[in-house]
Each structure stands twice: as C-alpha cells, then as structure tokens.
Amino acid sequence: MQNLTEEELQELEKQLSCPEGDNGINVGNIMNESNINMTLSGIEAMDIQNQDKILELGHGNCGHLYKILEKAENVEYTGLEISKTMWQYCKENYTDTTASFLLYEGQTIPFEENQFDFVLSVNNVYFWAEPFAFIKEIEKVLKVGGSCIISFAQKSFMEKLPFVRDKFTLYDDQAIRNLVADTNLQVESIQSFSDIVTSKLGDSVNRLYGVAVLKKKA
C-alpha cells in the first residue's frame, strides 16, 4: 500500500469529487479504469431503446461513452459535469459522436421537466451537496416511466478507505431507499455486486457495490 501524507489524502479527496488540471486528467483516467465494472453494471441496468435520451451526471472522462451509444440506434447522450477539466476533455475527445457535454454547478439540473428516459450516476452520489433536493431534480427531468440508475460503493466498503473524509456522504441500500422515500421515484431493484480493484492507494481490495434502479411513477 502506498502511504500518503495527510496533505496528499486531502488532495486525492478533492480530485475525486472534482478533478482539476493536469492531475485531474490523471485522476479521471484512474477513475475510469477503477470504476469500469460499476459503470458497465449501471449501463446494463438501462434497457435502452432506439432514440432514448440519456443524461449522465458526473461522467468523468467518459471512456464508457461508446458502450452506451451502441446499445441502440440514435441514442441521444448528454453529460453533465462540475469539473471544467473533465468537461473540456470530453468536448475535445468525442467529436466523432453526437454526444453533448455541459458544465453545471452541481445542484440544479439545467433542463425542463420530462426530458430523459434514463439518468445515470456512477460513483458520485456521495458528493451531492443536498441529496434530497438533487434527487428531486433528477425526478423532475425524468420522463414518467423513466429510470434513474445509481451505481454506488457500499458504505461498509467506503468507510474503510483513508481518503474518504468530509466531502463524502456514504450510502448503503437502506440509505438509497430512504433518499427516495418522499419522492415520485420508486425503487425497482437494488442489485449487489463485488469486484477486485486496485484502490487509489495502489493495493487490491474487494469492493462491494450496488446498482439501484429508481423508476418515476405516473
């Protein structure tokens, strides 16, 4: 295991929540690699049909974009990022697709009601500043019958990581259920997974994660 100083741990936590600069590009690449199973599980949970509209929140370097676009014909993908570094990277590197990438402030989703068939969030629910207000934003932009997919590492795993500090709000299955209890989103399922990954500190760990499917009711 790589031993990081307190300052380095704080910088890592900051970069994970919002990658910035050259170091942010590197962190984005590392996150794409380490998150890929969680991302693919989230994509698999979406029954994407032709011409569906997909919104992804916190897409990072979006190395998985083609996996989404190949699921059906004429899929319309929109990515939202708080990281200017990741937003700029994607704007420059996916010009061969019809995907659009937007920068936002992380609290208000800048779309009208009933716009998207799916909203995807992979490994970033921990950073929502106002979780209930934000899940209501997701509910707003989803079409009736549409689904929000949240891939999240389980609290029991996350709380053991030394770089998980005040910027993180941790979740287990029940916390996800509690989050949507007073919304128009219904828990369709929460699947459990595990994989072996290289942690941000360089050691191999058994990661436990869940994929929640939250469907917007009429």
Secondary structure, DSSP 8 states (H G I E B T S, - for coil): -----HHHHHHHHHHHHS--HHHHHHHHHHHHHHHHHHHHHHHHT----TT-EEEEES-TT-TTHHHHHTTSTT-EEEEEES-HHHHHHHHHH-TTS--EEEE--SSS--S-SS-EEEEEEES-GGG-SSHHHHHHHHHHHEEEEEEEEEEEEBHHHHTT-TT--TT---B-HHHHHHHHTTSSEEEEEEEEEEEEEE-TTS-EEEEEEEEEEEEE--
